[in-house]
Amino acid sequence: MKRPALPLMLLILASIFLLFLLNLLLGSVHIPFGKIWELLWGTGAASNPDTMSNQEVIWSNIFWKSRVPQALTALVAGAGLSVSGLQMQTVFRNPLAGPSVLGISSGASLGVACVVLLSGAMGGVALSRLGYMGEVALSVAAIIGALSVMALIVYV
């Protein structure tokens, strides 16, 4: 017996919208819902930054520079993870296929471990002296390790 998909999709979209708003509302600094709404749609005092009080400027900075990027990142990361999981299960024709089950997460960890060990062999402070580029090096190492394991799985 098939159930109609439209009500379920509408329920999912409504819950995503509600959780997105909750993510914008909740935090260590309480911002009233009315101010969130004004900041989101650019109405009221938020439409003219010159007329905003110091408190409203602080709320605006917290909202636009912290909460909105975090909420959007959560949406994009969740969507990306779900799509990649679906692709992995489709490619391997296995409903249990996942990065940890296939060893891809361990390959990423191995790549990072190799870079950290190489950094230790070079004096122990190579990654910390690189600053931002050290973080990029770790991310690239994780990607290379994961892709190496994926290549082994697919081609061997």
C-alpha positions in Angstrom: 0.0 0.0 0.0 1.6 3.3 -1.2 1.1 6.5 0.8 1.0 9.8 -1.0 4.4 11.5 -1.0 3.2 15.1 -1.1 2.0 15.4 2.6 5.3 13.8 3.7 7.4 16.2 1.6 5.4 19.2 2.9 5.9 18.0 6.5 9.7 17.6 5.9 9.9 21.1 4.3 7.9 22.7 7.2 10.1 21.0 9.8 13.3 22.1 7.9 12.0 25.7 7.9 11.0 25.5 11.6 14.4 24.1 12.7 16.2 26.7 10.6 14.3 29.5 12.4 15.0 27.8 15.8 18.7 27.7 14.9 18.5 31.5 14.2 16.6 32.2 17.4 18.4 30.1 20.0 21.9 30.9 21.2 23.9 32.1 24.2 22.7 35.7 23.5 18.9 36.1 23.5 17.6 38.0 20.5 13.9 38.7 20.5 11.9 37.1 17.7 10.7 40.5 16.5 14.3 41.7 16.0 15.2 38.4 14.2 12.3 38.9 11.9 13.3 42.6 11.2 16.9 41.6 10.6 15.9 38.7 8.3 13.5 40.8 6.1 15.2 44.3 6.5 12.3 46.0 8.0 12.0 48.4 11.0 15.2 49.7 12.5 17.1 47.0 10.6 16.3 48.7 7.4 18.5 51.7 8.3 21.7 50.9 10.3 22.2 54.5 11.3 19.1 54.5 13.5 19.9 51.3 15.2 20.9 51.3 18.9 24.1 49.7 20.2 22.2 46.6 21.3 20.6 46.3 17.9 24.0 46.6 16.1 25.3 43.9 18.4 22.3 41.7 17.6 22.7 42.4 13.9 26.4 41.3 14.0 25.6 38.2 16.0 22.8 37.3 13.6 24.5 38.0 10.2 28.1 37.0 11.1 27.4 34.0 13.3 24.0 32.5 13.3 23.0 32.8 9.6 26.3 31.3 8.4 26.0 28.4 10.9 22.5 27.7 9.9 23.2 27.7 6.2 26.3 25.5 6.7 24.2 23.0 8.6 21.6 23.0 5.8 24.2 22.5 3.1 26.2 19.9 5.0 23.1 17.9 5.9 22.0 17.9 2.3 25.5 17.0 1.0 25.8 14.1 3.5 22.4 12.7 2.6 23.1 12.9 -1.2 26.5 11.4 -0.8 25.1 8.6 1.3 22.4 7.9 -1.3 25.0 7.8 -4.0 27.3 5.4 -2.1 24.4 3.1 -1.4 23.4 3.2 -5.1 26.9 2.6 -6.5 27.5 -0.4 -4.2 23.9 -1.6 -4.3 24.0 -2.1 -0.6 21.7 -0.3 1.8 24.3 -0.5 4.6 27.1 1.1 2.6 28.6 4.1 4.4 32.0 5.8 4.8 32.7 4.0 8.1 31.6 0.6 6.9 33.6 0.8 3.7 36.8 2.1 5.4 36.7 5.6 3.8 36.7 7.3 7.1 39.7 5.3 8.2 41.5 6.2 4.9 40.9 9.9 5.7 42.3 9.4 9.2 45.3 7.6 7.8 46.0 10.6 5.4 45.8 13.0 8.3 48.0 10.8 10.5 50.7 10.6 7.8 50.8 14.4 7.5 51.0 14.8 11.3 53.7 12.2 11.6 55.6 13.8 8.7 55.3 17.2 10.5 56.6 15.6 13.7 59.6 14.3 11.8 60.3 17.8 10.5 60.6 19.3 14.0 57.1 19.0 15.4 56.0 22.5 14.6 55.7 22.5 10.9 51.9 22.5 10.8 51.5 25.1 13.5 53.9 27.4 11.8 52.0 27.2 8.6 48.8 28.6 10.3 45.9 28.5 7.9 47.8 26.5 5.3 48.5 23.8 7.9 44.7 23.3 8.3 44.4 23.2 4.5 47.2 20.6 4.4 45.3 18.4 6.8 42.1 18.7 4.9 43.8 17.9 1.6 45.5 14.9 3.3 42.1 13.7 4.5 40.6 14.0 1.0 43.6 12.1 -0.6 43.4 9.3 2.0 39.6 8.9 1.5 39.9 9.0 -2.3 42.8 6.4 -2.1 40.6 4.0 -0.2 37.7 4.7 -2.5 39.9 4.0 -5.6 41.0 0.7 -4.0 37.4 -0.3 -3.4 36.2 0.6 -6.8 39.1 -0.7 -8.9 40.4 -3.7 -7.0 
